[in-house]
Amino acid sequence: MNKKWYSRTEQLIDPDNIKKLENSHVLVAGLGGVGAYAAEQLCRAGIGQLTIVDSDKIDITNINRQLPALHSLIGRPKTEILTQRFRDINPNIKIAGLQTFLKDEALIKVLNYSKYDYIIDAIDTLSPKIHLILNAKKMNYRIVSSMGAGGKMDPGQIKIADISKSFNCGLARALRKRLHRYGIYKGIKVVFSPEERKGVSKQIKSAENRNTVVGTISYMPAIFGCFCAFAAVNDILNY
């Protein structure tokens, strides 16, 4: 394969660390506004193996913010679209696209599917999110978890911090409360924004769960995803 596409990365990162990226396997759970962008940045950074997981198909409401969402692709599974896209970016990548909702036995099956070097949690529903984090921690996996990008406008306020240091984020608050029930008060890396939430929220019900949905601007989930990708690459390289 012609590796000129990777030459700018090689100018930035020394050969030993390039090998670290090429030999790493990252699980990205959730391929919405945050997860798809996180996964693509990992692919373009040269991560050698990705497992991407999501149960959803492209919906017209995804188009304002989600990487694979086009009018021509409505109704197609996100895992299918992104698997093809990532192979077109890096033909050497090893990739598994799992179309499944991460709950109960399905979650454990995915965590046991392979050995991962890192996990990015981009799930936007609390129950599967908490179970992924708890089981990842139990299995000693390094993980970064994205908090809520909805209702936020200012990318300058996005932070990476321990869950114990997060504030002014409804999802982070709910996650902390649930983690406290299990005696966990710190030790989970999160991407969050303390910006005051804007816009209105509404309840929607899907086949799998009920969510409170808030308005989202195009660039914020993408930047959350980039922060998650940075956390993964930085930790894999031990910078």
C-alpha positions in Angstrom: 0.0 0.0 0.0 1.2 3.5 -0.8 1.7 5.0 2.7 2.1 8.7 1.5 -1.3 9.3 3.2 0.4 8.7 6.5 3.6 10.8 5.9 2.5 13.9 7.9 1.9 11.7 11.0 5.3 10.1 10.6 6.8 13.6 10.6 5.2 14.2 14.0 5.5 10.9 15.8 8.7 8.8 16.1 8.8 5.2 14.6 8.4 3.4 17.9 5.2 5.3 18.7 4.0 4.8 15.2 4.3 1.1 15.8 2.4 1.5 19.1 -0.5 3.0 17.2 -0.4 0.3 14.4 -0.4 -2.4 17.1 -3.3 -1.0 19.1 -6.9 -2.1 19.1 -9.6 0.4 20.2 -13.2 -0.2 20.9 -15.6 2.7 20.1 -19.0 2.2 21.6 -21.6 4.4 20.0 -21.4 5.9 16.5 -23.5 9.0 16.9 -22.3 12.6 16.8 -19.3 11.9 19.1 -18.4 8.3 18.4 -18.2 8.4 14.6 -15.8 11.3 14.7 -13.7 9.8 17.4 -13.4 6.6 15.4 -12.4 8.4 12.2 -9.7 10.3 14.0 -8.3 7.1 15.3 -8.4 5.6 11.8 -6.6 8.6 10.3 -4.1 8.5 13.2 -3.0 5.0 12.2 -4.7 2.9 14.9 -4.3 -0.6 13.5 -7.5 -2.2 14.7 -10.9 -0.8 15.5 -14.1 -2.4 16.8 -17.0 -0.1 16.3 -20.4 -0.8 17.8 -23.9 0.8 17.3 -27.4 -0.6 16.7 -28.8 2.4 14.8 -29.4 3.2 11.2 -29.1 6.7 9.7 -32.1 8.9 10.4 -32.8 12.3 8.8 -32.4 14.0 12.2 -28.8 12.8 12.3 -27.8 14.9 9.3 -27.1 18.2 11.2 -24.2 16.6 13.2 -23.2 13.0 12.5 -20.3 12.0 10.2 -22.0 9.2 8.2 -25.4 11.0 7.9 -26.3 11.9 4.3 -29.7 12.0 2.6 -28.6 9.3 0.3 -27.7 7.0 3.2 -30.9 7.3 5.3 -31.9 3.8 6.6 -28.5 2.2 6.3 -26.7 0.9 9.4 -24.0 3.2 10.8 -21.6 0.4 11.3 -21.8 -0.7 7.7 -21.2 2.8 6.3 -18.3 3.6 8.6 -16.6 0.2 8.1 -16.5 0.8 4.4 -15.4 4.4 4.9 -12.5 3.5 7.3 -11.2 0.8 4.9 -11.2 3.5 2.2 -9.0 5.7 4.5 -6.7 2.9 5.6 -6.9 -0.3 3.5 -4.7 -2.0 6.0 -6.9 -1.4 9.0 -8.5 -4.4 10.8 -12.0 -3.4 11.6 -15.1 -5.1 13.0 -18.5 -3.3 12.8 -20.9 -4.8 15.3 -24.6 -3.7 14.9 -25.8 -4.4 18.4 -27.3 -2.5 21.3 -24.9 -2.6 24.2 -26.9 -4.0 27.1 -26.8 -7.1 29.3 -25.3 -10.2 27.6 -24.6 -8.2 24.4 -22.3 -5.8 26.3 -20.3 -8.6 27.9 -20.0 -10.4 24.5 -18.6 -7.3 22.9 -16.1 -6.8 25.8 -15.0 -10.4 25.4 -15.0 -10.2 21.6 -11.3 -9.3 21.6 -8.5 -7.8 23.8 -8.6 -4.0 23.6 -5.9 -1.5 24.3 -8.4 1.3 24.9 -12.2 2.0 25.0 -14.0 5.1 23.9 -17.5 5.3 25.4 -19.7 7.5 23.2 -23.0 6.0 24.3 -25.7 8.6 25.0 -28.0 6.5 27.1 -27.3 6.2 30.8 -28.0 2.5 31.6 -25.7 0.9 28.9 -23.2 3.7 29.5 -22.8 2.9 33.2 -22.6 -0.8 32.6 -19.9 -0.4 29.9 -17.9 1.7 32.3 -18.3 -0.7 35.2 -17.4 -3.7 33.2 -14.5 -2.0 31.5 -13.1 -1.0 34.9 -13.6 -4.5 36.2 -11.6 -5.9 33.3 -8.9 -3.2 33.8 -9.5 -1.5 30.4 -8.5 2.1 30.0 -11.5 4.1 29.0 -12.6 7.7 28.2 -16.2 8.5 28.4 -18.0 11.3 26.6 -20.5 13.4 28.5 -23.2 15.5 26.9 -22.5 17.6 23.9 -26.2 18.6 23.5 -27.2 22.1 24.5 -23.6 23.4 24.3 -22.2 25.9 21.8 -18.7 27.0 22.9 -15.9 24.5 22.1 -13.5 26.5 24.2 -15.1 25.2 27.3 -14.6 21.5 26.6 -12.4 19.7 29.1 -10.8 16.3 29.8 -10.9 15.5 33.5 -11.6 12.8 36.0 -15.3 12.2 36.5 -14.9 13.6 40.1 -13.9 16.9 38.6 -16.8 17.2 36.1 -19.5 19.8 36.8 -22.5 21.6 35.3 -23.3 18.6 33.0 -26.5 16.7 33.5 -25.2 13.4 32.0 -22.0 13.7 34.2 -24.1 14.4 37.3 -26.3 11.3 36.6 -23.3 9.2 35.9 -21.5 10.3 39.1 -24.7 9.5 41.1 -24.9 5.9 39.6 -21.1 5.3 40.1 -21.4 6.3 43.7 -23.8 3.5 44.3 -21.0 1.1 43.3 -18.5 2.9 45.5 -16.7 4.6 42.6 -15.9 8.3 43.1 -13.0 8.8 40.8 -10.8 7.0 38.3 -12.9 7.5 35.1 -11.6 9.9 32.5 -14.4 12.0 30.8 -14.8 14.7 28.2 -17.3 17.3 29.3 -18.3 20.9 29.0 -19.5 23.0 32.0 -21.2 25.5 29.7 -24.7 26.4 30.7 -27.2 24.3 28.6 -29.0 26.2 25.9 -32.2 25.5 23.9 -35.1 23.2 24.8 -35.4 19.5 25.5 -38.0 16.9 24.7 -38.7 13.3 25.4 -38.5 10.7 22.7 -39.1 7.0 22.8 -37.2 4.5 20.7 -37.5 0.7 20.4 -34.7 0.3 23.0 -35.1 3.2 25.5 -36.5 6.6 26.3 -34.2 9.6 26.0 -34.4 13.3 26.8 -33.1 15.0 23.6 -31.7 18.5 23.5 -30.7 20.6 20.6 -27.2 20.1 19.1 -25.1 22.3 16.9 -23.0 20.7 14.1 -19.5 21.1 15.4 -19.8 20.3 19.1 -20.2 16.5 19.0 -17.4 16.4 16.4 -15.1 18.3 18.8 -16.1 16.0 21.7 -15.1 13.1 19.5 -11.8 14.7 18.7 -11.1 15.1 22.4 -11.9 11.5 23.0 -9.6 10.4 20.2 -6.8 12.6 21.6 -7.3 11.0 25.0 -7.0 7.5 23.5 -3.9 8.3 21.4 -2.2 10.2 24.2 -2.7 7.4 26.7 -1.7 4.7 24.2 1.5 6.6 23.5 1.9 7.4 27.3 2.6 11.0 26.6 
